[in-house]
Amino acid sequence: MSLTEQDRLEIEAGAFRKLLEHLDSNKDVQNIDLMNLASFCRNCLAKWYRAEAESRGFDMDCTSSNHPGQS
């Protein structure tokens, strides 16, 4: 079975949601720990998400509950 562009996007979206769930369920891991180990943090994810949404014409409010990494 060949992977279509839509399949790839859905797989990536699913993996991203799992990452967010994992970070949300492990709040004891501090942003500074993530930054030191992985060179990104929850705030970086939120900023990348917002930038991508805005590049596609969506207005993302920083306080939106749909904004990842900010729960």
C-alpha positions as CSV (number, residue, x, y, z in Angstrom):
1,M,0.0,0.0,0.0
2,S,1.4,3.4,-1.0
3,L,1.4,6.3,1.3
4,T,-0.5,9.3,-0.1
5,E,0.1,12.9,0.9
6,Q,-3.1,12.8,2.9
7,D,-2.0,9.7,4.7
8,R,1.3,11.3,5.6
9,L,-0.4,14.4,6.9
10,E,-2.8,12.3,9.0
11,I,0.0,10.2,10.4
12,E,2.0,13.4,11.3
13,A,-1.0,15.0,12.9
14,G,-1.6,11.9,14.9
15,A,2.0,11.8,16.1
16,F,1.8,15.5,17.0
17,R,-1.3,15.0,19.0
18,K,0.4,12.1,20.9
19,L,3.4,14.4,21.6
20,L,1.0,17.0,23.0
21,E,-0.8,14.4,25.1
22,H,2.5,13.1,26.4
23,L,3.7,16.6,27.3
24,D,0.4,17.4,28.9
25,S,0.4,14.3,31.0
26,N,4.0,14.9,32.1
27,K,3.8,18.4,33.5
28,D,6.7,17.6,35.9
29,V,9.0,17.9,33.0
30,Q,9.9,21.6,33.0
31,N,10.3,23.7,29.8
32,I,13.9,24.3,30.7
33,D,14.5,20.5,30.8
34,L,13.0,20.2,27.3
35,M,15.0,23.2,26.0
36,N,18.3,21.7,27.4
37,L,17.6,18.2,26.1
38,A,15.8,18.8,22.8
39,S,16.3,22.5,22.0
40,F,12.6,23.2,22.1
41,C,9.9,23.5,24.7
42,R,6.1,23.7,25.0
43,N,6.2,27.4,24.2
44,C,8.1,26.6,21.0
45,L,5.4,24.2,19.9
46,A,2.7,26.7,20.5
47,K,4.7,29.4,18.5
48,W,5.3,27.0,15.6
49,Y,1.6,26.0,15.6
50,R,0.5,29.7,15.6
51,A,3.0,30.6,12.8
52,E,1.8,27.8,10.6
53,A,-1.8,28.6,11.2
54,E,-1.3,32.3,10.4
55,S,0.7,31.4,7.3
56,R,-2.5,29.7,6.1
57,G,-4.7,32.7,6.9
58,F,-6.0,31.6,10.3
59,D,-6.0,34.2,13.1
60,M,-4.8,32.4,16.2
61,D,-5.4,34.0,19.6
62,C,-2.7,33.1,22.1
63,T,-5.3,32.4,24.7
64,S,-7.3,30.0,22.5
65,S,-7.9,26.5,24.0
66,N,-7.0,25.2,20.5
67,H,-3.5,26.4,20.9
68,P,-1.2,23.5,21.7
69,G,1.3,23.5,24.5
70,Q,-0.6,26.1,26.4
71,S,-3.1,24.0,28.5
